[in-house]
C-alpha cells in the first residue's frame, strides 16, 4: 500500500464518528458517506499537497460529499409506492353527511321544548330515563312518552322531506 493509503487509513475511525454525528447515528448512511468520501480522496490523491493537514483535507471532502447528498435529496422528491399511502390520499366526501346532520338539527330545533329537552338529554347526553325524570321533575312515563313523540316527529319530518338528493360528480 502507498504512503498515502497508510496515512489515509489512520483517519477512517474519526471520519466514521463525524459521519455518524452528521447523520444522527444512522450507521448505514454514515458508512456510505465515509465510503464515498474515501473514494473521492483516493481518486483525487494527486491534488493533495504533501506536508499539509491530511485530516483536515479528508474532513473537508466528507463534509462536501454530505452537503452534496443533502442538496441532492432535497432537489428530488421522496419516491413512495402509491399502494402504501393510497388510504391516506383518499378522503371521502362529507357533504351528504353534513346535509343530513343539518336536516336532523333543523328537525330537532322544531320540536316542542319539552320533547327537545328529553331527546337531547337521553340521546345526546346519554342519561337514563330515571335521571332525566328526576332532573326535569316529571314522572318516568312522561319522559318515555316525550322521547317517543320526539323521535317519531323527527322520523316523520325527515321522511317527508325525502332528504336532499345530491348529484355525484367525479
C-alpha positions as semicolon CSV with decimal commas, in nm:
position;residue;x (nm);y (nm);z (nm)
1;X;0,000;0,000;0,000
2;X;0,124;0,350;-0,078
3;X;0,224;0,603;0,185
4;X;-0,094;0,799;0,103
5;X;-0,308;0,488;0,167
6;X;-0,141;0,421;0,502
7;X;-0,184;0,784;0,610
8;X;-0,545;0,775;0,493
9;X;-0,625;0,461;0,693
10;X;-0,531;0,632;1,021
11;X;-0,821;0,878;0,984
12;X;-1,102;0,636;0,892
13;X;-1,228;0,595;1,251
14;X;-1,257;0,969;1,307
15;X;-1,429;1,010;0,968
16;X;-1,684;0,746;1,073
17;X;-1,752;0,925;1,403
18;X;-1,803;1,255;1,225
19;X;-2,027;1,094;0,962
20;X;-2,243;0,930;1,232
21;X;-2,274;1,266;1,406
22;X;-2,376;1,433;1,079
23;X;-2,633;1,164;1,006
24;X;-2,764;1,132;1,362
25;X;-2,625;0,783;1,424
26;X;-2,763;0,628;1,107
27;X;-2,479;0,376;1,070
28;X;-2,564;0,254;0,719
29;X;-2,582;0,604;0,571
30;X;-2,270;0,708;0,766
31;X;-2,075;0,413;0,623
32;X;-2,192;0,508;0,273
33;X;-2,086;0,867;0,331
34;X;-1,738;0,766;0,452
35;X;-1,702;0,523;0,161
36;X;-1,790;0,794;-0,089
37;X;-1,554;1,044;0,076
38;X;-1,267;0,795;0,077
39;X;-1,330;0,705;-0,287
40;X;-1,311;1,073;-0,381
41;X;-0,998;1,122;-0,171
42;X;-0,824;0,830;-0,341
43;X;-0,939;0,945;-0,686
44;X;-0,802;1,293;-0,618
45;X;-0,493;1,193;-0,422
46;X;-0,278;1,374;-0,675
47;X;-0,439;1,705;-0,569
48;X;-0,335;1,656;-0,206
49;X;-0,027;1,858;-0,120
50;X;0,220;1,658;0,083
51;X;0,306;1,820;0,414
52;X;-0,037;1,976;0,460
53;X;-0,304;1,855;0,702
54;X;-0,443;1,529;0,557
55;X;-0,706;1,502;0,830
56;X;-0,848;1,846;0,751
57;X;-0,847;1,764;0,378
58;X;-1,038;1,437;0,439
59;X;-1,291;1,607;0,667
60;X;-1,344;1,876;0,404
61;X;-1,413;1,609;0,141
62;X;-1,651;1,426;0,378
63;X;-1,832;1,747;0,460
64;X;-1,865;1,844;0,094
65;X;-1,994;1,497;-0,001
66;X;-2,252;1,525;0,278
67;X;-2,365;1,870;0,164
68;X;-2,399;1,744;-0,194
69;X;-2,606;1,446;-0,078
70;X;-2,836;1,667;0,127
71;X;-2,886;1,902;-0,168
72;X;-2,948;1,611;-0,400
73;X;-3,212;1,463;-0,167
74;X;-3,381;1,800;-0,127
75;X;-3,389;1,851;-0,504
76;X;-3,568;1,525;-0,578
77;X;-3,887;1,417;-0,408
78;X;-3,900;1,104;-0,199
79;X;-4,040;0,818;-0,401
80;X;-4,320;0,632;-0,229
81;X;-4,522;0,341;-0,358
82;X;-4,877;0,463;-0,413
83;X;-5,021;0,140;-0,274
84;X;-4,855;0,214;0,060
85;X;-5,021;0,554;0,102
86;X;-5,340;0,515;-0,101
87;X;-5,564;0,505;0,205
88;X;-5,415;0,835;0,323
89;X;-5,465;1,002;-0,015
90;X;-5,837;0,940;-0,039
91;X;-6,062;1,145;0,183
92;X;-6,426;1,056;0,144
93;X;-6,663;1,338;0,063
94;X;-6,861;1,452;0,362
95;X;-7,118;1,681;0,201
96;X;-7,400;1,429;0,232
97;X;-7,327;1,373;0,599
98;X;-7,329;1,745;0,664
99;X;-7,659;1,794;0,483
100;X;-7,815;1,507;0,678
101;X;-7,683;1,647;1,005
102;X;-7,818;1,993;0,920
103;X;-8,160;1,844;0,841
104;X;-8,156;1,647;1,164
105;X;-8,065;1,954;1,370
106;X;-8,337;2,156;1,199
107;X;-8,591;1,884;1,285
108;X;-8,470;1,879;1,648
109;X;-8,495;2,260;1,668
110;X;-8,857;2,244;1,551
111;X;-8,961;2,008;1,832
112;X;-9,160;2,144;2,125
113;X;-8,934;2,249;2,414
114;X;-9,030;1,956;2,644
115;X;-8,963;1,695;2,374
116;X;-8,636;1,856;2,264
117;X;-8,504;1,863;2,623
118;X;-8,582;1,494;2,678
119;X;-8,440;1,391;2,341
120;X;-8,116;1,581;2,394
121;X;-8,069;1,454;2,749
122;X;-8,126;1,091;2,652
123;X;-7,978;1,074;2,301
124;X;-7,701;1,330;2,322
125;X;-7,602;1,326;2,689
126;X;-7,669;0,954;2,739
127;X;-7,869;0,997;3,058
128;X;-8,105;0,723;3,179
129;X;-8,480;0,778;3,180
130;X;-8,500;0,795;3,560
131;X;-8,218;1,052;3,570
132;X;-8,398;1,269;3,314
133;X;-8,727;1,233;3,504
134;X;-8,563;1,345;3,827
135;X;-8,382;1,631;3,653
136;X;-8,696;1,765;3,487
137;X;-8,925;1,688;3,781
138;X;-9,165;1,470;3,579
139;X;-9,268;1,105;3,603
140;X;-9,061;0,848;3,410
141;X;-9,363;0,767;3,192
142;X;-9,374;1,130;3,080
143;X;-9,005;1,113;2,983
144;X;-9,071;0,797;2,781
145;X;-9,373;0,943;2,601
146;X;-9,198;1,274;2,523
147;X;-8,898;1,085;2,389
148;X;-9,120;0,860;2,177
149;X;-9,310;1,159;2,035
150;X;-8,983;1,345;1,966
151;X;-8,831;1,050;1,779
152;X;-9,149;0,997;1,577
153;X;-9,172;1,367;1,487
154;X;-8,812;1,365;1,362
155;X;-8,867;1,043;1,162
156;X;-9,178;1,192;1,003
157;X;-9,012;1,524;0,927
158;X;-8,707;1,361;0,766
159;X;-8,920;1,111;0,571
160;X;-9,149;1,389;0,438
161;X;-8,855;1,597;0,323
162;X;-8,716;1,292;0,146
163;X;-8,363;1,408;0,203
164;X;-8,165;1,618;-0,035
165;X;-8,066;1,433;-0,348
166;X;-7,709;1,527;-0,429
167;X;-7,565;1,456;-0,767
168;X;-7,225;1,290;-0,761
169;X;-6,965;1,448;-0,983
170;X;-6,641;1,265;-1,041
